[in-house]
Amino acid sequence: MRNFLAVLISHERLGALTEIVEEFRLEMNRRLSISDAEVVTARPLQEQERTKLEGQVAELAGTRINATFREDKSLIGGAIVRIGSTIYDGSVRGRLERLKERLVSS
């Protein structure tokens, strides 16, 4: 680690340390088949619910999951999961919006 920092300092790249560490984390996750997932729910989840949902998301993604959770009451119910650029919208709000679009286009 000391040699790594010495190289960054000698090349005046210490300001890029945060970005380098993040890229290293992403590369290690890629090699270990771990996907980052952002899970947005309408209400706070209990630990048991988080664990169950993480398992479902891992099965959906086909990899292990490193999930971060946040709350958005405007979803009404359900959840939205983002893995990379893919979004899975299982929220009540999303379902209502899709229903509205189908009714308008009929």
Rosetta blueprint (number, residue, H / E / L):
1 M L
2 R H
3 N H
4 F H
5 L H
6 A H
7 V H
8 L H
9 I H
10 S H
11 H L
12 E L
13 R L
14 L H
15 G H
16 A H
17 L H
18 T H
19 E H
20 I H
21 V H
22 E H
23 E H
24 F H
25 R H
26 L H
27 E H
28 M H
29 N H
30 R H
31 R H
32 L L
33 S L
34 I E
35 S E
36 D E
37 A E
38 E E
39 V E
40 V E
41 T E
42 A L
43 R L
44 P L
45 L L
46 Q L
47 E H
48 Q H
49 E H
50 R H
51 T H
52 K H
53 L H
54 E H
55 G H
56 Q H
57 V H
58 A H
59 E H
60 L H
61 A H
62 G L
63 T L
64 R E
65 I E
66 N E
67 A E
68 T E
69 F E
70 R E
71 E E
72 D L
73 K H
74 S H
75 L H
76 I L
77 G L
78 G L
79 A E
80 I E
81 V E
82 R E
83 I E
84 G L
85 S L
86 T E
87 I E
88 Y E
89 D E
90 G L
91 S L
92 V H
93 R H
94 G H
95 R H
96 L H
97 E H
98 R H
99 L H
100 K H
101 E H
102 R H
103 L H
104 V H
105 S H
106 S L
